[in-house]
């Protein structure tokens, strides 16, 4: 009897733990079509459940406690409908057609009804506020209108009413509900462009709000907003009207807060900081990405994944101001712009004010395009005292020669790919990788594209010589 009771209790616990909520709907225009329920997990999505609607368009989908957060219904034609997945939120939907969100009616699901209401009303408020902000500037700065105080006061009163109405809606949401967490976060991320353009007085408080986000919170991880809040945070700092030095000071402060917040969760620390690192690199915010790299490498309380650590280590060894290793041109070398007797034997033998060292290969998807762009700019760069050395990671001699002979600059290869001593001494982990050096081999720049490098040449050399 005791064993039977124990089994019953265990079954009850399991049933409670894995209890599922449901989403039911009738989309009459989607008879016999496949419908999938998708959830968010950090930067990724995953399939929660899927089913096929019956001949009347009826369907039923399940989700469990582990799926609580935001999700979306995905149809065969890739149309989607965002929903809240939460405890005791048995959602019922009805639609004749799935053409637009407006055609779907939420029959039951309190949080989803509130979400849908705000998603409809908030954009209209924001559009109206932007219009009032524009008129405010007109009545302040245009002499034709500046003398009229009553309209200015009326505009300000209406703006405050709209702001208060929006805030009141958010404040009235059920406490501890997912919708009360999600909507303010979504508002924060979506408001940055308007704040940067029209409501600059809100920039400091908005940046502070981003800094107060708990990135270890599972609710954030399941929101689908992780990427948006990271990018919006640093975009707002970049576009806050500060000097470039001040921008980097603020970014470094945000990085310090973010890393400190993530230290207790090693998995999220690696995933989120790696995404931020790549985002900063993509936007050419190299001083910030370098600061993040060194911050993580010097942090005693965290362990960095091997692949990510290799990327970060390249910043410590090859950061701006460091001296790049010399390179011996002891294997195959192609140098169309040099006479045979004048071909340099080492990188340090090159008599130019600047040298671009680019690592790439014929098999690299992006390299042919980037190297072709370099070839087009080479004559202009050469005229400004810039030489180019292409270090190939190809392994086949014939492939290297047929690939490199298309370029007018120096090309070398030792056919050892990633095991090449040159590649390893420069801490190269991806292709193409580019370094700009001065005549002392000091690293001036780590451009992420030929266009960025060409902009540097135009700004510092071409314009500087005029």
C-alpha positions as CSV (number, residue, x, y, z in Angstrom):
1,X,0.0,0.0,0.0
2,X,2.8,2.4,0.8
3,X,4.5,1.7,-2.5
4,X,1.2,2.3,-4.3
5,X,0.8,5.6,-2.5
6,X,4.3,6.6,-3.4
7,X,3.7,5.8,-7.0
8,X,0.5,7.8,-7.0
9,X,2.3,10.8,-5.4
10,X,5.1,10.5,-8.0
11,X,2.6,10.4,-10.9
12,X,0.8,13.4,-9.5
13,X,4.1,15.4,-9.2
14,X,5.1,14.4,-12.7
15,X,1.7,15.3,-14.1
16,X,1.9,18.7,-12.3
17,X,5.5,19.3,-13.5
18,X,4.7,18.6,-17.1
19,X,1.2,20.0,-17.1
20,X,0.6,21.7,-20.4
21,X,-1.3,24.7,-21.5
22,X,-3.2,24.8,-24.8
23,X,-3.7,27.0,-27.7
24,X,-6.9,26.3,-29.7
25,X,-8.1,28.1,-32.7
26,X,-10.3,28.0,-35.7
27,X,-8.8,29.5,-38.9
28,X,-11.4,28.6,-41.5
29,X,-9.2,29.7,-44.3
30,X,-6.4,27.3,-43.2
31,X,-8.2,24.0,-43.5
32,X,-5.9,21.0,-43.5
33,X,-2.8,23.2,-43.3
34,X,0.2,22.7,-41.1
35,X,0.6,25.0,-38.1
36,X,3.7,25.2,-35.9
37,X,4.2,26.8,-32.4
38,X,7.7,28.3,-32.1
39,X,9.4,29.6,-28.9
40,X,12.4,31.8,-28.2
41,X,15.6,30.7,-26.5
42,X,18.2,33.5,-26.3
43,X,19.2,34.4,-29.9
44,X,17.6,31.2,-31.3
45,X,14.1,29.8,-31.8
46,X,12.9,26.3,-31.3
47,X,9.8,24.3,-32.3
48,X,7.4,23.7,-29.3
49,X,4.6,21.8,-31.0
50,X,3.0,21.4,-34.4
51,X,-0.2,20.1,-35.8
52,X,-2.4,20.0,-38.8
53,X,-5.7,21.9,-38.8
54,X,-8.8,19.8,-39.6
55,X,-11.1,20.3,-42.6
56,X,-12.8,23.2,-40.7
57,X,-9.5,24.9,-39.8
58,X,-9.5,23.8,-36.2
59,X,-6.3,23.1,-34.4
60,X,-4.8,22.5,-30.9
61,X,-1.3,23.1,-29.7
62,X,0.4,22.5,-26.4
63,X,3.1,24.2,-24.4
64,X,4.6,23.6,-21.0
65,X,6.2,25.6,-18.1
66,X,9.6,25.5,-19.8
67,X,8.1,27.4,-22.8
68,X,6.7,30.3,-20.8
69,X,7.6,33.5,-22.6
70,X,6.9,34.8,-26.1
71,X,6.2,32.6,-29.0
72,X,4.5,32.7,-32.4
73,X,2.3,30.6,-34.6
74,X,4.0,29.8,-37.9
75,X,2.0,28.8,-41.0
76,X,2.9,27.0,-44.2
77,X,3.2,30.3,-46.1
78,X,5.6,31.6,-43.4
79,X,3.0,34.1,-42.0
80,X,3.3,34.4,-38.2
81,X,1.3,35.6,-35.2
82,X,3.1,36.5,-32.0
83,X,1.6,35.3,-28.7
84,X,2.3,35.1,-25.0
85,X,2.8,31.6,-23.6
86,X,2.1,31.7,-19.9
87,X,0.6,29.8,-17.0
88,X,-3.2,29.6,-17.0
89,X,-3.3,31.3,-20.4
90,X,-5.3,28.9,-22.4
91,X,-5.5,30.9,-25.6
92,X,-8.4,30.7,-28.0
93,X,-8.2,32.3,-31.5
94,X,-10.7,32.7,-34.3
95,X,-10.0,34.0,-37.9
96,X,-11.7,33.5,-41.2
97,X,-8.4,34.3,-43.0
98,X,-4.9,34.7,-41.8
99,X,-4.1,37.7,-44.0
100,X,-3.2,40.2,-41.3
101,X,-3.0,40.3,-37.5
102,X,-6.2,42.4,-37.4
103,X,-8.2,39.5,-38.9
104,X,-7.5,37.4,-35.8
105,X,-9.8,37.6,-32.8
106,X,-8.6,36.5,-29.3
107,X,-11.6,34.8,-27.7
108,X,-9.8,34.0,-24.4
109,X,-6.4,34.7,-22.9
110,X,-6.3,37.8,-20.7
111,X,-2.6,38.6,-21.2
112,X,-2.7,38.1,-24.9
113,X,-5.7,40.5,-25.1
114,X,-3.7,43.1,-23.2
115,X,-0.6,42.5,-25.4
116,X,-2.7,42.9,-28.6
117,X,-4.3,46.1,-27.3
118,X,-1.0,47.7,-26.4
119,X,0.6,46.5,-29.7
120,X,-2.2,48.3,-31.5
121,X,-2.4,51.5,-29.4
122,X,1.3,52.2,-28.5
123,X,2.5,52.8,-32.1
124,X,-0.3,55.3,-32.6
125,X,0.7,57.1,-29.5
126,X,4.3,57.2,-30.6
127,X,3.4,58.5,-34.0
128,X,1.3,61.2,-32.5
129,X,4.0,62.2,-30.0
130,X,6.5,62.5,-32.9
131,X,4.1,64.8,-34.7
132,X,3.7,66.9,-31.5
133,X,7.5,67.0,-31.0
134,X,7.9,68.4,-34.5
135,X,5.3,71.1,-33.9
136,X,7.0,71.9,-30.5
137,X,10.2,72.7,-32.4
138,X,8.3,74.8,-34.9
139,X,6.6,76.8,-32.2
140,X,9.9,77.3,-30.3
141,X,12.3,78.2,-33.2
142,X,10.2,79.5,-36.1
143,X,9.7,83.3,-35.6
144,X,6.3,83.0,-37.4
145,X,5.0,80.8,-34.5
146,X,7.3,81.4,-31.5
147,X,5.2,84.3,-30.2
148,X,2.1,82.2,-29.8
149,X,2.3,80.8,-26.2
150,X,-1.1,79.2,-26.0
151,X,-0.5,76.6,-28.8
152,X,2.8,75.8,-27.2
153,X,1.2,75.2,-23.9
154,X,-1.6,73.1,-25.5
155,X,0.9,71.0,-27.4
156,X,2.8,70.3,-24.2
157,X,-0.3,69.4,-22.3
158,X,-1.4,67.0,-25.0
159,X,2.0,65.3,-25.0
160,X,2.0,64.8,-21.3
161,X,-1.5,63.4,-21.5
162,X,-0.4,60.8,-24.1
163,X,2.7,59.9,-22.1
164,X,0.6,59.5,-18.9
165,X,-2.0,57.4,-20.7
166,X,0.7,55.0,-22.0
167,X,2.4,54.8,-18.6
168,X,-1.0,54.2,-16.9
169,X,-1.7,51.3,-19.2
170,X,1.6,49.6,-18.3
171,X,1.2,50.3,-14.6
172,X,-2.2,48.7,-14.6
173,X,-1.0,45.4,-16.0
174,X,-1.4,42.4,-13.7
175,X,1.5,42.2,-11.3
176,X,4.0,39.4,-11.9
177,X,2.4,38.6,-15.2
178,X,4.6,38.0,-18.3
179,X,2.9,40.8,-20.1
180,X,3.9,43.2,-17.4
181,X,7.5,42.3,-17.9
182,X,7.5,42.1,-21.7
183,X,5.7,45.3,-22.8
184,X,8.0,47.8,-20.9
185,X,11.0,45.9,-22.3
186,X,9.6,46.0,-25.8
187,X,8.8,49.7,-25.5
188,X,12.4,50.4,-24.3
189,X,14.0,48.7,-27.3
190,X,11.6,50.1,-29.9
191,X,11.8,53.7,-28.6
192,X,15.6,54.4,-29.1
193,X,15.4,55.9,-32.6
194,X,12.6,58.3,-31.6
195,X,14.4,59.3,-28.4
196,X,17.7,59.9,-30.3
197,X,15.9,62.1,-32.8
198,X,13.1,63.9,-31.0
199,X,13.4,63.3,-27.2
200,X,17.1,63.7,-26.5
201,X,16.4,64.7,-22.9
202,X,15.4,61.1,-22.3
203,X,18.7,59.6,-23.5
204,X,20.4,59.4,-20.1
205,X,17.5,57.7,-18.4
206,X,17.0,55.3,-21.3
207,X,20.6,54.2,-21.3
208,X,20.3,53.7,-17.5
209,X,17.2,51.6,-18.1
210,X,19.2,49.4,-20.4
211,X,21.9,49.1,-17.8
212,X,19.4,47.9,-15.2
213,X,18.3,44.9,-17.3
214,X,19.0,41.5,-15.8
215,X,20.5,39.5,-18.6
216,X,20.4,36.3,-16.6
217,X,16.6,36.5,-16.3
218,X,14.9,33.6,-18.1
219,X,12.0,35.9,-19.0
220,X,14.4,37.9,-21.2
221,X,15.9,34.8,-22.7
222,X,12.4,33.6,-23.7
223,X,11.2,37.0,-24.9
224,X,12.7,37.2,-28.4
225,X,14.0,40.6,-27.5
226,X,17.6,39.7,-26.4
227,X,19.2,40.7,-29.7
228,X,17.1,43.9,-29.9
229,X,17.9,45.2,-26.3
230,X,21.7,44.6,-26.8
231,X,21.8,46.4,-30.2
232,X,19.4,49.2,-29.1
233,X,21.5,49.8,-26.0
234,X,24.7,50.4,-27.8
235,X,23.1,52.1,-30.8
236,X,21.6,54.7,-28.5
237,X,25.0,55.4,-26.9
238,X,26.6,55.6,-30.4
239,X,23.9,58.1,-31.5
240,X,23.6,60.1,-28.4
241,X,25.3,63.2,-29.7
242,X,28.4,62.8,-27.6
243,X,32.0,63.1,-28.8
244,X,33.6,59.8,-30.0
245,X,35.7,59.6,-26.8
246,X,32.7,60.1,-24.6
247,X,30.8,57.4,-26.6
248,X,33.5,54.9,-25.9
249,X,33.6,55.8,-22.2
250,X,29.8,55.2,-21.9
251,X,30.1,51.9,-23.9
252,X,32.9,50.7,-21.6
253,X,30.7,51.6,-18.6
254,X,27.8,49.5,-20.0
255,X,30.2,46.6,-20.8
256,X,31.4,46.6,-17.2
257,X,27.8,46.5,-15.9
258,X,26.8,43.8,-18.4
259,X,29.8,41.5,-17.6
260,X,29.3,41.9,-13.9
261,X,25.6,41.0,-14.3
262,X,26.4,37.9,-16.3
263,X,29.3,36.5,-14.2
264,X,27.0,34.1,-12.2
265,X,25.8,32.5,-15.4
266,X,28.8,31.2,-17.5
267,X,26.7,30.0,-20.4
268,X,24.8,33.3,-20.9
269,X,28.1,35.2,-20.3
270,X,29.7,33.5,-23.3
271,X,26.7,33.6,-25.5
272,X,25.7,37.3,-24.9
273,X,29.2,38.7,-24.8
274,X,30.2,36.9,-28.0
275,X,27.1,38.3,-29.7
276,X,27.9,41.8,-28.4
277,X,31.6,41.5,-29.5
278,X,30.6,40.6,-33.1
279,X,28.0,43.4,-33.2
280,X,30.6,46.0,-32.1
281,X,33.0,44.6,-34.7
282,X,30.4,44.8,-37.4
283,X,29.6,48.4,-36.6
284,X,33.4,49.2,-36.6
285,X,33.3,50.1,-32.9
286,X,36.7,48.6,-32.4
287,X,37.7,50.5,-29.3
288,X,34.6,49.0,-27.5
289,X,35.1,45.5,-28.9
290,X,38.8,45.6,-27.8
291,X,37.7,46.8,-24.3
292,X,35.2,43.9,-24.1
293,X,37.9,41.4,-25.3
294,X,40.4,42.5,-22.7
295,X,37.8,42.8,-20.0
296,X,36.8,39.1,-20.5
297,X,40.4,37.9,-20.8
298,X,41.4,39.7,-17.6
299,X,38.3,38.7,-15.6
300,X,39.2,36.1,-13.0
301,X,35.6,35.0,-12.3
302,X,34.7,33.7,-15.8
303,X,35.6,30.9,-18.2
304,X,35.5,31.8,-21.9
305,X,34.7,29.1,-24.5
306,X,37.8,28.1,-26.5
307,X,36.7,29.4,-29.9
308,X,35.6,32.7,-28.5
309,X,38.7,32.9,-26.4
310,X,40.9,32.6,-29.5
311,X,39.1,35.6,-31.0
312,X,39.6,37.6,-27.9
313,X,43.2,36.7,-27.5
314,X,43.9,38.1,-30.9
315,X,42.9,41.5,-29.5
316,X,45.3,41.3,-26.6
317,X,48.2,40.2,-28.8
318,X,47.3,42.3,-31.9
319,X,45.7,45.4,-30.4
320,X,46.2,48.8,-31.8
321,X,49.6,50.2,-30.9
322,X,51.3,46.8,-30.7
323,X,54.1,45.9,-33.1
324,X,53.1,43.2,-35.6
325,X,55.5,40.3,-36.2
326,X,57.9,40.5,-39.1
327,X,57.2,38.1,-42.0
328,X,59.8,36.3,-44.0
329,X,58.9,35.9,-47.7
330,X,60.8,32.6,-48.0
331,X,58.2,30.5,-49.9
332,X,56.3,31.3,-53.1
333,X,55.9,35.0,-53.7
334,X,54.1,36.9,-56.5
335,X,54.9,40.6,-56.8
336,X,53.8,42.1,-60.2
337,X,54.7,45.7,-59.2
338,X,58.3,44.9,-58.4
339,X,61.3,44.0,-60.5
340,X,62.8,40.6,-59.8
341,X,65.8,42.0,-58.1
342,X,63.8,44.4,-56.0
343,X,61.3,42.0,-54.5
344,X,61.5,42.3,-50.7
345,X,62.6,39.3,-48.6
346,X,60.8,40.4,-45.5
347,X,57.8,42.5,-44.5
348,X,60.3,44.9,-42.8
349,X,62.1,45.4,-46.1
350,X,59.1,47.1,-47.7
351,X,59.9,50.8,-48.1
352,X,56.4,52.3,-47.7
353,X,54.9,54.5,-45.1
354,X,52.1,52.0,-44.5
355,X,51.5,48.3,-45.2
356,X,48.2,46.5,-45.3
357,X,48.6,42.8,-44.4
358,X,45.5,40.8,-45.4
359,X,44.9,37.1,-44.7
360,X,42.6,35.2,-47.0
361,X,42.2,32.3,-49.4
362,X,40.6,31.2,-52.6
363,X,38.2,29.0,-50.7
364,X,37.0,31.9,-48.4
365,X,33.5,33.0,-49.6
366,X,34.2,36.7,-48.9
367,X,37.9,36.9,-49.9
368,X,37.7,37.0,-53.7
369,X,35.3,40.0,-53.5
370,X,37.4,41.9,-50.8
371,X,40.7,41.2,-52.6
372,X,39.3,42.3,-55.9
373,X,38.2,45.6,-54.2
374,X,41.7,46.0,-52.9
375,X,43.1,45.4,-56.4
376,X,40.9,48.3,-57.7
377,X,42.1,50.6,-55.0
378,X,45.7,49.5,-55.1
379,X,47.0,52.2,-57.5
380,X,45.4,55.0,-55.4
381,X,46.8,53.5,-52.2
382,X,50.2,53.0,-53.7
383,X,50.3,56.6,-54.6
384,X,49.6,57.5,-51.0
385,X,52.4,55.3,-49.7
386,X,50.4,52.2,-48.9
387,X,51.7,48.7,-49.9
388,X,49.6,45.6,-49.7
389,X,50.7,42.1,-48.7
390,X,48.3,39.2,-49.2
391,X,49.0,36.1,-47.1
392,X,47.2,33.2,-48.6
393,X,45.9,30.3,-46.5
394,X,45.6,28.1,-49.6
395,X,47.2,24.6,-49.6
396,X,47.6,23.9,-53.3
397,X,50.4,25.7,-55.2
398,X,48.5,25.8,-58.5
399,X,45.4,27.2,-56.9
400,X,47.3,29.8,-55.0
401,X,49.2,31.0,-58.2
402,X,46.1,31.1,-60.4
403,X,44.2,33.0,-57.7
404,X,47.0,35.4,-56.6
405,X,48.2,36.3,-60.1
406,X,45.0,38.3,-60.6
407,X,46.2,40.9,-58.0
408,X,48.8,43.7,-58.5
409,X,50.2,43.6,-54.9
410,X,52.5,41.2,-53.1
411,X,51.1,37.7,-52.5
412,X,52.8,34.9,-50.5
413,X,51.8,31.4,-49.4
414,X,53.5,28.6,-47.3
415,X,50.6,26.1,-48.0
416,X,50.1,25.3,-44.3
417,X,46.7,26.9,-43.9
418,X,45.8,27.5,-40.2
419,X,49.1,25.8,-39.2
420,X,51.1,28.4,-40.9
421,X,53.6,30.1,-38.5
422,X,52.7,33.5,-40.1
423,X,48.9,32.9,-39.5
424,X,49.5,31.8,-35.9
425,X,51.9,34.7,-35.1
426,X,49.2,37.1,-36.2
427,X,46.5,35.2,-34.2
428,X,44.3,34.9,-37.3
429,X,41.1,33.0,-36.6
430,X,39.0,34.0,-39.6
431,X,39.3,35.2,-43.2
432,X,39.6,37.8,-44.4
433,X,41.6,39.4,-41.6
434,X,43.2,42.8,-42.3
435,X,45.8,44.8,-40.4
436,X,47.1,48.3,-41.3
437,X,50.6,48.9,-40.1
438,X,52.9,52.0,-40.2
439,X,56.6,51.9,-41.3
440,X,57.6,50.6,-37.8
441,X,55.0,47.7,-38.1
442,X,52.9,49.3,-35.4
443,X,49.2,48.3,-35.7
444,X,47.2,51.4,-36.7
445,X,43.9,49.8,-37.5
446,X,42.1,46.4,-37.8
447,X,39.6,47.2,-40.5
448,X,36.7,44.8,-41.0
449,X,36.3,45.6,-44.7
450,X,38.1,47.1,-47.7
451,X,35.6,50.0,-47.7
452,X,36.6,50.9,-44.2
453,X,40.2,50.8,-45.1
454,X,39.7,52.9,-48.2
455,X,37.8,55.5,-46.1
456,X,40.8,55.7,-43.8
457,X,43.1,56.3,-46.8
458,X,40.8,59.0,-48.1
459,X,40.4,60.7,-44.8
460,X,44.0,60.6,-43.4
461,X,46.1,60.5,-46.5
462,X,44.3,61.8,-49.6
463,X,42.5,64.7,-47.7
464,X,45.5,65.2,-45.5
465,X,47.8,65.8,-48.4
466,X,45.6,68.4,-50.0
